[in-house]
Amino acid sequence: MVMGFAVLIALCTVVGVIAILQVNSLTGSMNEVANHDMLSMDNLDEGKFHVSEVVLLLHRYQDGETEGVVSNFTADYLEGREHFVDLKALHPDLGSNIDVIIGLLDEINILSTDPSMGIFFLMDSYWSVEGDVDNAEGDVQPQIATLIAAQNDSSALANATLLSYYVAQQTLESMEYFDAVDDAERTDRINAFNSLGDDFRAACLNIRNNPLGMNPVNILG
């Protein structure tokens, strides 16, 4: 789970950088190079379209719609970049403005496709880790159910029942961490996750230390 949070921290950092790539500046720069001649307008319109597609594809990937997204992202990035390069050739006097657009587009591409820290890699890593978490919960919950069924003492039963809740809540916290809107909320999620782990261990200890607590097949160790 520590690995999972490490992946999510890096992921949220990249998502944050992409979010502040000054889309307004990008749009403003594109408007500055608008020209009445048809070829320039065609390149500008096509470039804007492909930039919009790049951003849309990133959001789709974040939402779990991954099929064909990476290849389409690369195609739109290259198409968009080509149109802005052509536009710069038509208007060298506006080269610095167009370079801003190309630079931002290149930065989005690097932040998205880097093989070790890019958004696509980190999203894949997140889903892989979250899948491991779900599988682990699936393995633990039946053992907890066995532990609950074995209890005859009310205190031991209450603690055994809480174990199921703590595990489920930890899984939920790990998923909601990704949806956190800022560092403060992410910190709260981590603290809540760790607190649930402490509560889980305390409940296990309470059952083990209870003379009437049952520990079938040494589930609690």
N, C-alpha and C positions, 0 to 999 in steps of 0.2 A: 504494500500500500504506500510505503514511503516513495517507491519508484513512481507510483501513479501520481502522487502529488508533485514530484519533480517534473514529470512530463507536463502536467497541467500548468505549473508555474511558467515553464518555458513557452507553452502554447499560448497562454494568456498574454505573455509578453509580446509574442509575434503578432497576435490578433490586435493588440493595442497599437503596435507600431503601424500596422496596415491601416487601422482606423484613423490615425492622425497623419496620414500621408497627404494632408491638405487637398482633399478632393475639391474644395472650393477654389483653391489656388490653381488646381489642374483645369477646372472648368473656366476660371477667369483667364488663364493663359491661352486656352483654346479660343475663347471669344476675341482675344486681342488680335489673333492672326486671321480672323474671318475676313474674307475678301470677296469681291463681287464676281471674279472670274470663275467660270464653271469648274475647271480642273482643281483649283484650290479648294473650292467649296466641297467638291466630291471627296477629296482627300481628308478634309476636316471632318465632314459628316461620317465617313467610314471610320476614321480614327476614333471619333467619339463613341461610335457604336461598339467598336471592339473593346475599348476601355470599359464601357458599361458591362459588356459581356464578361470580361475578366473579373470584375467585382462581383457580378451575379454568380458566376461559377464558384468563386470562393465561398460565398454564402451557402450555395447548394451543397458544397462539400462539407461545410460545418454542420449542415442539417442532416447529413448522412446520405445524401444522394451522390454516391461516388462513381457510379458506372459511367465511363467515358469522359469524366470531368477533367482529369489531368491532361489528356490529349487535346481536348477542346480548349482548355485554358492556354496551353502552349500555342495552339493554332491562332487563337484570338490575340494573344500577346504579340506574336510575330507579325500578324496582319496589321494590327494597330500600329506597331512600331514602324512598319514599312510605310504606312500612309503618312506618318508624321515626318519620316525621313524624306519622303517625296515632297511633302509640303515645305520642308526647310529648303530643299533644292529650288523650289519655285519662288521662295521668299527668303533669300539669305539675309535680307535686312531685318528679318524677325527671328533670326537664328537663335538668339539667346532665349527668347520666350519659348520657342519650340523645344530647345534643349531641356528646359525645365520639365516639359511634358514627357519627353523621352526618358529623362533621368528618373522621374517618378515611376513611370511604367517599368523601367528596368529594375527599380528597387522593389516594386511589388512582385515582379517575377522572381527575383532572388529570394525574397522573404518567403515566397510560397513554395518554391521548388528546391531549395537547398536540401541535399540528401541527408543531412544530419540535424538540421534545425528549422527546416522549412515547414510551413503550415500543413502541407499534405503529409509529410513524414510524421509530424507531431500529432495530427489528428489520427492517423493510423495507429500510432503508439498508444494514444489515449484509449481508442476503442479496444485495442489488444489487452491493455492493462485492465480496463473496466470489464472486459469479458472474463479475465482471470478472477476478478473480484466476484463477479456473479457466480462463476463456477465454484469458487471457494465457499460462498454462502450456501449454494446448493448442496455442498458436501457437509457443511456444519449443521444446518438446520435439522436434518433427520437425526443426527446424534443428540441435539438438544431435545428433540421430541421424545427420544428414548429416555433421556434424563428426566424430563418432566413426568412421563408416565410412571417412572419408578418411585416417585416421591410420595410418601405418606404423611410427612410432617408439613404443616401449613407454611411455615417459614421457609423450609427448603423448597417447597413447591413454588412459592412466590419468587424466590431467587432464580430458580430454574426457568420460570416463565419469562423473567426479565432478560435472561440471556438471549432468547429469541428476538426480543425487541431491540436489544443493543446491537446485535449483528445486523438486523434489517436497517436500523437507523444509520449505522456506519456506511453501509452500501449506499443509502440515499444521500448522505453527506458527501460521499466521494463523487456522485453524479452532479449534485447541485453546486459543487465547487466550480465546475466548468461554466455554469451559468451565472456565477457571481459577477456583479457589475463593477466592482472596484477592489483594490487591495484590502481595504478594511473588511469587506464581506468575505473575501477569500481567507483572511486571517481568522475570522469568526468560524468559518467552516472547518479549518484545520483544528482549531481549538475544540470545537464541538466533537470532531472525530476522535481526537485524542482523549477527551473526557469520557466519551462512550467506551473507549478501550479500557480506561481505568475502572469504569463502572462494571464492565464485563468481568474483569479480573477480580474485582471485589466480590461480585456475586458468586463466582466460582469458589472463592476462598470461604465465603459464608457457608456454602453447601458442604465443603470438605471439613470445615471446623464444627459443623453441626453434628452432634452424636447421632441424631435421627436422620441425617441426610444420607441419601443413597447415591452410590457412584457405580452404576452398572458397567461392566467390562472396562472399568478404570477410565471412563470417558474424561474425567477431570485430571487424570494423571496421578 
